[in-house]
């Protein structure tokens, strides 16, 4: 995942942050294309509300990742704290599972069991992300004496964790689609 690469070579990652921004803009264009097709198509293979919600939430994941990287640059972060990498690993694993379940939706009737099991895994990872967030916040407020640095890191940590929350939202939408359509 590009965001992990940004963290690994931070603070020398301006080029990768720019690439992430370009990818985020491409995702916005894809979403707009999906929304246009939904408005032009009379009959859709699934409820248009489900398709819209799924596209919107998936775009939201990338929005949070890109805004986290951008804020690290804007805030002139000097050094990555360990909790960021730990939370990003959870996010990366969640994204891999979201990718798996999205691809499995192409043959959803054949993959029902795997899709539902993967949705549970995504939920479990989100719960782990919540634990890391709480621990990271407690550690941050314990060790950081500079209020400005504390606010910067709090913002970044919360955005990364929000991305894991949205991965769970995606899995909930997919789970609902599976239960609705089989």
SULLIN-V770236 format. One record per residue. N is the residue number from 1. RES is the residue in one letter. OMEGA is omega in whole degrees, -180 to 180 (* if undefined). Layout:
# SULLIN-V770236
n: [N,N]
res: [RES,RES]
omega: [OMEGA,OMEGA]
This chain:
# SULLIN-V770236
n: [1,2,3,4,5,6,7,8,9,10,11,12,13,14,15,16,17,18,19,20,21,22,23,24,25,26,27,28,29,30,31,32,33,34,35,36,37,38,39,40,41,42,43,44,45,46,47,48,49,50,51,52,53,54,55,56,57,58,59,60,61,62,63,64,65,66,67,68,69,70,71,72,73,74,75,76,77,78,79,80,81,82,83,84,85,86,87,88,89,90,91,92,93,94,95,96,97,98,99,100,101,102,103,104,105,106,107,108,109,110,111,112,113,114,115,116,117,118,119,120,121,122,123,124,125,126,127,128,129,130,131,132,133,134,135,136,137,138,139,140,141,142,143,144,145,146,147,148,149,150,151,152,153,154,155,156,157,158,159,160,161,162,163,164,165,166,167,168,169,170,171,172,173,174,175,176,177,178,179,180,181,182]
res: [X,X,X,X,X,X,X,X,X,X,X,X,X,X,X,X,X,X,X,X,X,X,X,X,X,X,X,X,X,X,X,X,X,X,X,X,X,X,X,X,X,X,X,X,X,X,X,X,X,X,X,X,X,X,X,X,X,X,X,X,X,X,X,X,X,X,X,X,X,X,X,X,X,X,X,X,X,X,X,X,X,X,X,X,X,X,X,X,X,X,X,X,X,X,X,X,X,X,X,X,X,X,X,X,X,X,X,X,X,X,X,X,X,X,X,X,X,X,X,X,X,X,X,X,X,X,X,X,X,X,X,X,X,X,X,X,X,X,X,X,X,X,X,X,X,X,X,X,X,X,X,X,X,X,X,X,X,X,X,X,X,X,X,X,X,X,X,X,X,X,X,X,X,X,X,X,X,X,X,X,X,X]
omega: [-176,-180,177,176,178,180,-178,-178,-179,13,-178,-173,-178,-179,180,177,176,178,178,178,178,179,179,177,177,178,176,178,178,179,178,177,178,-180,178,180,179,-180,-178,-174,-179,-180,179,-178,177,179,-179,179,178,180,179,-178,-180,179,-178,-180,180,175,179,177,-178,177,-179,180,-179,-180,175,179,-180,-180,176,179,-179,-178,180,178,-177,-173,-180,177,-174,-178,179,180,179,179,179,175,176,179,-180,178,178,179,177,179,176,178,180,-175,177,178,-180,180,178,177,-170,-179,179,-172,-174,-176,-180,-180,-179,177,179,177,177,178,179,178,178,178,178,177,175,177,177,179,179,178,-179,179,-180,179,179,180,-179,-180,178,-171,-174,-180,-179,-176,-180,178,179,-180,179,-177,178,179,-178,-179,-179,179,179,180,176,178,177,176,-178,173,177,177,177,-179,178,178,-180,178,177,179,179,-180,-179,-172,-179,*]
